[in-house]
Amino acid sequence: MIFKILAGDKQTKARCGELRLGHHSISTPVFMPVGTQGTVKTLTPQQLKETHTKIILCNAYHLCLRPGEQIIKQLGGIHKFMGWDGAIITDSGGYQIFSLSGLTRVSDKGVEFQSPVDGTRLFLTPERMMQIQNDIGADVIMPFDECVPYPCEKDRASVAVKRTLEWAGRCLTTHKNRQQTLFGIVQGSVFRELRIECARNLVEMNFEGYSIGGLSVGEGLLLMNEVLDYTVDYLPADKPRYLMGVGFPVDILNAVERGIDMFDCVVPTRNGRNGCAFTGTGRVKILNSQYKEDTAPLDQTCECYTCRNFSRAYLRHLFLTHEILGLALLSLHNIFFFQNLMQQVRESIVNGEFRDFKAAFLSRQSD
């Protein structure tokens, strides 16, 4: 991996860079659509390319359950398996496993949990998760970490940080595929000293990039921004910073302002499948009756395939009749909108106008 900062905003911590992963060149800040099961729901790889997507996120936990990492390895790795020649990052699935709540038993050795697929008891360790991700073959991989819910008592969060750090070290030792980039994950809930402790220790381990996990779990926008403000200061300026699972436009803009380079979230596709489109003037809920005879596109300024070819009235018809095409067209538009937003963000940083761009964008949002 090679990461270069190409421009920085003089009024904020926002920066524009280039992330090189093998033969993949990715401009940052970057938004990564989520393809949990090896697919971005309702969209083909070709459609994703048309939205200018360069990198997507898959989930190693889900892929090891189905179809299994050995099948993916046997069939040529995740890129060939899903027909995607862009870059791929895999999350270790820590958040998904711990969200199973009472179905998990956590120890320093690893996590025992009940498979949501067939109910069998499984045991994952940091070493096992590294092997799974090495076999899957993504470009960037994540260590096994312990996530905590919000709210969370400080003592509970402290135990999780110590375990996350121990597991991070074990992942570094086990990780053997040097063609893959391994990031560290900063945990610590909303406790300043725990976040700083975790960040400092991970930096000493010298990961190639750093993720901030455990946010957007109910703590609210103000607390999330506060955590980012002090956490980013303890991460190296010359390495990529990745905010995991955060993806509404206002969240992205606030995080870019604080020096974050990478984002992933299900927000654009999940909203698209539920009939909600992001536009330059706010969200459009396509099932609203006001769009019954509306001949306008979702967004007058958008150049995506959906907006160039279909009216709001037709899209509303698709959702009312439960046609799958409606889900695909809104998801396609939303991904295009997010990628176009990131392009505008990068241009505003290069031009020294990020703060003005952010203010103007938010002022046009009606919701």
Stockholm file with secondary structure:
# STOCKHOLM 1.0

chainA/1-367         MIFKILAGDKQTKARCGELRLGHHSISTPVFMPVGTQGTVKTLTPQQLKETHTKIILCNAYHLCLRPGEQIIKQLGGIHKFMGWDGAIITDSGGYQIFSLSGLTRVSDKGVEFQSPVDGTRLFLTPERMMQIQNDIGADVIMPFDECVPYPCEKDRASVAVKRTLEWAGRCLTTHKNRQQTLFGIVQGSVFRELRIECARNLVEMNFEGYSIGGLSVGEGLLLMNEVLDYTVDYLPADKPRYLMGVGFPVDILNAVERGIDMFDCVVPTRNGRNGCAFTGTGRVKILNSQYKEDTAPLDQTCECYTCRNFSRAYLRHLFLTHEILGLALLSLHNIFFFQNLMQQVRESIVNGEFRDFKAAFLSRQSD
#=GR chainA/1-367 SS CEEEEEEECSSSSCEEEEEEETTEEEEESEEEEBCTTSSCTTCCHHHHHHTTCCEEEEEHHHHHHTTCHHHHHHTTCHHHHHTCCSEEEEECCHHHHHTTGGGEEECSSCEEEECTTTCCEEEECHHHHHHHHHHHTCSEECCCCCCCCSSCCHHHHHHHHHHHHHHHHHHHHHCCCTTSEEEEEECCTTCHHHHHHHHHHHHHHTCSEEEECSCSSSSCHHHHHHHHHHHHTTSCTTSCEEETTCCSHHHHHHHHHTTCCEEEESHHHHHHHTTEEEETTEEEETTSGGGTTCCSCSCTTCCSHHHHHCCHHHHHHHHHTTCHHHHHHHHHHHHHHHHHHHHHHHHHHHTTCHHHHHHHHHHHCCC
#=GC SS_cons         CEEEEEEECSSSSCEEEEEEETTEEEEESEEEEBCTTSSCTTCCHHHHHHTTCCEEEEEHHHHHHTTCHHHHHHTTCHHHHHTCCSEEEEECCHHHHHTTGGGEEECSSCEEEECTTTCCEEEECHHHHHHHHHHHTCSEECCCCCCCCSSCCHHHHHHHHHHHHHHHHHHHHHCCCTTSEEEEEECCTTCHHHHHHHHHHHHHHTCSEEEECSCSSSSCHHHHHHHHHHHHTTSCTTSCEEETTCCSHHHHHHHHHTTCCEEEESHHHHHHHTTEEEETTEEEETTSGGGTTCCSCSCTTCCSHHHHHCCHHHHHHHHHTTCHHHHHHHHHHHHHHHHHHHHHHHHHHHTTCHHHHHHHHHHHCCC
//
